[in-house]
Amino acid sequence: QAVDSPPTEDAAMQFREGFMHAPPSGSRTRVSHLAMNGRLMVLADSATFGSLTIWDVGKWVMMQAIQVALNEGQSVATTSASVACLAFDGQHIAVGTHQGEARTYKQPSENTDFVIMLAPLLVDREQPVTQLKLSGGLLCAYSSSKQTFVTWRLEDGKLQHAWTADKVAGSRPLVHAVMVENLVASVHMNLGSGEGPSVQLLDVLTGEGGRVPDNGTLDKEGDALCLSFDGNLICVGFSGGAVVGFEVDSGYTMWKAYHKGAVGCVAVVPGETQDQQRVVTGGADRRVNLWSVKGELLVTHELGGQITSLQSRHPRVLACGTHRGFVEVLLMPAPSGAPPVSPPPAKLTQPERLAVQYEQYFQDHEGEARRVTEAP
């Protein structure tokens, strides 16, 4: 839904509108990945010979279908290529496959079909490519077996750098990564082990970076369920209810606050200036919490379901997905000049009892949901 002008309401946070389209038809298998930029949406299915469909969401029509396993000049696929992850920046599509490759496509000009961009890039001979990012003219993929970030230049496919993460992560596998320009923030941990995570920041062009200092304060917070990074603020949500923020520009100044349930999604809310940025989180406690960049709780609002996804690209508009299948759009208070919430919400501390957990978790690289009784 397009926002033509900023909202003018003074409400702290309120329901705006729910909306739903009929699901796309014509797909033979379930949709396992979705990426959207502007009016274009890319869907990937979970088939052995994976396929992509590209949609104009304004007209709600399918523009193109791509068979991922096809190489340039082929009409029949000779090898399988099932989709394990998907990235889309509006002009380029990148796909990580279960066969360890990265495949790329580009749109030469507006209103033209996407075409194969580079020959398949081998990322990992042993493991699926479950983390792949597009940013600043770069393609960055993670090799799980080698614990290495590999970066190519998009314009010609030239290998730029390969940086290992094993000195920082040890034996912990990568579970989350976000790329902004040439910076990658990542979380490495053995889910369900009780061992704390390693949060890392890496410049993929220079190799500079390392582990973000946490002084051992993350060891008892449970599994890291989500990560957000905007180039300065790193935020991580945990199954034990913690929300942790690190400000890179201030020397990794850290803050920690809590939901009353597992925190499954986090996003940095944009502002005209860095001081006007905020953080929004959603949890299994059915609450959406709005925080300052210093970790102060500004607003809390309860929805009708556990919050499973968040999207905020406007300082005052927030889209939330719930485990009941609804999309709810909320108005947030203005980043500056808004009256304080009255009475001010109490500061949440670590709950004495076990935080409320999600009814199920979804692993996008497997394309299936699992009950909460299984380790996320």
C-alpha positions in Angstrom: 0.0 0.0 0.0 1.5 3.3 -1.0 1.6 6.2 1.5 1.1 9.4 -0.5 1.4 11.8 2.4 2.5 11.4 6.1 -0.3 10.7 8.5 -1.4 13.6 10.7 -3.0 11.7 13.6 -1.5 12.3 17.0 -2.4 8.8 18.3 0.5 7.0 19.9 -0.1 3.8 17.9 -3.4 2.7 16.4 -4.8 0.3 13.9 -5.1 1.8 10.4 -6.2 -0.8 7.9 -6.0 -4.4 7.0 -5.9 -5.6 3.5 -5.4 -8.8 1.5 -5.0 -9.8 -2.1 -6.0 -13.2 -3.5 -2.9 -15.4 -3.7 -1.2 -15.6 -7.1 -2.4 -18.6 -9.1 -0.6 -20.7 -11.6 2.2 -22.0 -9.3 2.5 -25.8 -9.2 4.2 -25.8 -5.8 4.1 -23.8 -2.6 5.8 -20.4 -2.4 8.9 -20.6 -0.2 10.5 -17.2 -0.6 9.3 -13.7 -1.4 11.2 -10.4 -2.1 9.7 -7.1 -3.0 11.0 -3.7 -4.2 8.8 -1.0 -5.5 6.0 -2.4 -7.6 7.8 -5.7 -8.4 7.5 -8.8 -6.3 9.6 -12.0 -6.8 8.3 -15.3 -5.6 10.3 -18.5 -5.5 8.8 -22.0 -5.2 10.2 -25.1 -3.4 10.5 -27.4 -6.4 13.6 -29.5 -7.1 13.8 -27.6 -10.4 13.1 -24.2 -8.8 11.3 -21.4 -10.6 10.8 -17.7 -10.0 7.8 -15.6 -10.9 7.9 -11.9 -11.1 4.7 -9.9 -10.4 3.5 -6.3 -10.8 1.7 -5.8 -7.5 0.0 -2.7 -8.7 -1.8 -4.5 -11.4 -1.5 -7.9 -9.7 -0.4 -9.7 -12.8 2.5 -12.0 -13.4 5.1 -10.4 -15.7 7.6 -13.3 -16.1 8.5 -16.8 -15.1 12.1 -18.0 -14.8 13.4 -21.6 -14.4 16.4 -21.3 -12.1 18.1 -24.5 -13.3 18.4 -23.2 -16.9 21.8 -21.8 -17.9 22.2 -19.3 -20.7 21.3 -20.8 -24.1 19.5 -23.8 -22.6 15.9 -24.7 -23.2 15.9 -27.9 -21.0 17.5 -28.0 -17.5 20.1 -30.7 -17.1 20.8 -30.3 -13.4 18.5 -29.4 -10.4 18.6 -26.0 -8.8 16.2 -25.6 -5.9 15.9 -22.2 -4.2 17.4 -21.9 -0.6 17.4 -18.1 -0.4 16.4 -15.1 -2.5 17.5 -11.4 -2.7 16.1 -8.6 -4.9 17.1 -4.9 -5.1 14.7 -3.8 -7.8 17.1 -4.3 -10.7 18.9 -7.5 -9.8 17.7 -10.9 -8.5 20.1 -13.3 -6.8 19.2 -16.8 -5.8 21.1 -19.2 -3.5 20.5 -22.8 -4.2 20.5 -26.1 -2.2 23.2 -27.2 -4.7 25.7 -24.5 -3.4 25.4 -22.0 -6.2 24.5 -18.4 -6.6 22.5 -17.5 -9.7 21.9 -13.9 -10.8 19.5 -12.1 -13.1 19.1 -8.4 -14.1 16.5 -6.2 -15.8 18.3 -4.3 -18.6 15.8 -1.5 -18.6 12.4 -0.7 -17.2 9.5 -2.8 -18.5 11.8 -5.5 -20.0 12.2 -9.1 -18.9 14.9 -10.2 -16.5 17.8 -12.1 -18.1 20.6 -14.2 -16.8 23.4 -12.0 -15.6 26.4 -14.1 -14.6 27.3 -17.8 -15.0 26.4 -19.8 -11.9 28.8 -18.9 -9.1 30.0 -21.8 -6.9 29.7 -20.8 -3.3 29.8 -24.1 -1.4 30.5 -27.6 -2.6 28.9 -29.2 0.5 26.1 -27.0 1.9 23.1 -25.0 0.6 23.5 -21.3 0.2 21.1 -20.0 2.8 22.5 -16.4 3.2 23.0 -14.2 0.1 22.8 -10.4 -0.1 22.7 -7.6 -2.7 24.0 -4.2 -1.8 26.0 -1.3 -3.4 26.8 -3.2 -6.6 28.0 -6.2 -4.7 26.8 -9.8 -4.3 27.8 -11.4 -1.0 27.1 -15.0 -0.2 28.1 -17.1 2.8 29.8 -20.5 2.5 28.7 -22.6 5.5 31.2 -25.3 5.2 34.1 -22.8 5.0 32.6 -20.2 7.3 33.5 -17.6 4.7 31.8 -14.5 3.3 32.5 -14.4 -0.5 31.9 -11.1 -2.4 31.6 -10.6 -6.2 31.2 -7.4 -8.2 27.8 -7.5 -9.9 28.8 -5.6 -13.1 31.2 -8.3 -14.3 31.1 -11.1 -11.7 34.7 -10.5 -10.6 35.6 -12.1 -7.3 36.4 -9.3 -4.9 37.2 -10.9 -1.5 36.6 -14.0 0.7 36.8 -13.4 4.4 36.6 -16.2 7.0 34.4 -15.8 10.1 35.8 -18.8 12.0 38.1 -16.7 14.2 35.2 -14.8 15.5 32.4 -17.4 15.3 34.4 -20.5 16.2 32.2 -23.5 15.5 29.0 -21.5 15.6 27.0 -21.5 12.3 25.7 -18.4 10.8 22.0 -17.9 11.6 21.3 -14.2 10.5 22.9 -11.6 8.3 22.0 -8.1 7.1 24.1 -6.2 4.5 24.2 -2.4 4.1 26.5 -1.2 1.4 29.8 -3.0 2.1 29.0 -3.8 5.8 27.6 -7.1 6.9 26.2 -7.6 10.4 25.8 -11.3 11.3 24.8 -13.5 14.2 26.5 -16.9 14.7 25.2 -19.5 17.2 24.3 -23.1 17.8 20.5 -22.8 18.2 19.1 -24.7 21.1 22.4 -25.2 22.8 22.2 -22.6 25.5 25.5 -21.2 24.4 25.4 -17.5 23.7 25.7 -16.0 20.2 28.6 -14.2 18.5 27.5 -10.9 16.9 29.9 -9.8 14.1 30.4 -6.8 11.9 32.5 -7.2 8.7 33.5 -4.8 5.9 33.5 -7.2 3.0 35.8 -4.9 0.9 38.6 -4.4 3.5 38.1 -7.3 5.9 38.0 -5.0 8.8 35.7 -5.7 11.7 35.3 -8.5 14.2 33.1 -9.6 17.1 30.8 -7.0 18.6 31.7 -6.8 22.3 28.8 -7.9 24.6 30.7 -8.7 27.8 29.0 -12.1 28.1 25.5 -10.5 28.7 23.9 -12.5 25.9 24.7 -16.0 27.2 21.4 -16.6 29.0 19.0 -14.9 26.6 18.1 -18.0 24.5 18.2 -18.3 20.7 18.7 -15.3 18.5 15.6 -15.2 16.4 16.0 -12.0 14.4 18.5 -9.3 13.3 18.2 -5.7 12.0 21.0 -3.4 10.9 20.9 0.0 9.2 24.6 0.8 8.9 24.9 2.0 12.5 22.4 0.3 14.8 22.6 -3.5 15.2 19.5 -5.0 16.9 19.0 -8.6 17.9 15.8 -10.3 19.3 16.0 -13.4 21.4 13.7 -16.3 22.4 14.0 -15.3 26.0 12.4 -12.0 25.4 15.5 -9.8 25.2 16.0 -7.0 22.6 19.6 -5.9 22.4 21.0 -2.9 20.5 24.5 -1.9 19.6 25.4 1.6 18.3 28.4 1.1 16.0 29.3 4.8 15.7 29.5 5.3 19.4 31.9 2.4 19.9 29.3 -0.4 20.2 27.4 1.2 23.1 25.0 -1.5 24.2 21.5 -1.5 25.6 19.1 -4.3 26.5 15.4 -4.4 27.2 12.7 -7.0 27.3 9.4 -8.3 25.9 7.2 -10.7 27.9 7.6 -13.2 25.1 10.1 -14.4 22.4 11.1 -11.6 20.0 10.7 -12.9 16.5 11.1 -9.7 14.5 12.9 -6.3 14.8 13.3 -3.3 12.4 14.9 0.1 12.5 12.3 2.8 11.8 13.8 5.4 9.5 14.0 9.1 10.4 15.1 12.2 8.7 18.2 12.3 11.0 19.9 9.6 13.0 18.5 11.1 16.2 15.0 10.5 14.9 15.5 6.8 14.2 13.7 4.3 16.4 13.5 0.6 16.8 10.3 -1.5 16.6 10.0 -5.1 17.8 7.3 -7.8 17.6 7.0 -10.8 19.9 5.1 -14.0 20.8 3.5 -11.9 23.6 1.4 -10.3 20.8 2.9 -6.9 21.5 4.6 -4.4 19.2 7.0 -2.2 21.1 8.5 1.0 19.9 11.9 1.9 21.4 14.3 4.9 21.2 17.7 4.1 19.7 18.9 4.2 23.4 16.5 1.4 24.4 13.8 3.5 26.0 10.3 2.0 25.6 8.1 4.7 24.0 4.9 2.8 23.1 3.6 -0.7 23.5 0.5 -2.0 21.6 -1.1 -5.5 21.7 -2.4 -7.1 18.5 -4.7 -10.1 18.0 -1.9 -12.6 17.2 1.7 -13.3 17.7 3.8 -10.9 15.6 5.8 -12.9 13.0 7.0 -10.1 10.7 7.5 -6.3 10.6 8.2 -3.8 7.9 8.7 -0.1 8.3 9.9 2.1 5.5 8.1 5.3 6.7 8.7 7.1 10.0 5.1 6.6 11.0 3.7 3.6 9.2 4.3 0.0 10.3 3.1 -3.2 8.7 2.8 -6.3 10.9 2.2 -9.9 10.0 0.7 -12.2 12.7 0.6 -16.0 13.2 -3.1 -15.9 12.4 -2.5 -14.8 8.8 -3.4 -11.2 9.1 -1.6 -8.1 8.0 -2.2 -5.1 10.3 -1.0 -1.5 9.5 -0.3 0.7 12.4 0.3 4.5 12.8 3.3 5.3 15.1 3.9 8.6 16.9 5.9 11.2 15.0 9.7 10.9 15.7 9.8 14.4 17.1 7.3 16.8 18.5 4.8 14.2 19.5 3.2 14.5 22.9 4.5 11.9 25.5 2.5 8.8 26.1 0.3 9.3 29.2 0.8 7.5 31.5 4.3 6.5 30.3 4.7 2.7 29.9 6.6 1.0 32.6 10.1 -0.2 31.7 10.1 -3.9 31.1 12.7 -6.0 32.9 13.7 -9.6 32.4 10.6 -11.8 33.2 11.0 -14.2 36.1 9.1 -16.8 34.3 9.8 -18.3 30.9 8.9 -15.9 28.2 5.9 -16.8 26.0 7.0 -18.7 23.0 5.8 -18.8 19.4 3.3 -21.5 18.5 5.5 -22.4 15.5 8.7 -21.3 13.8 9.3 -21.0 10.1 12.7 -21.7 8.5 12.7 -20.1 5.0 15.6 -22.1 3.7 13.7 -25.3 4.4 10.3 -23.9 3.3 8.4 -25.4 6.2 7.0 -24.5 9.5 7.7 -26.5 12.7 5.9 -26.7 16.0 7.4 -24.9 18.9 8.1 -28.2 20.6 11.0 -28.5 18.2 14.1 -26.4 18.6 13.9 -23.2 16.4 
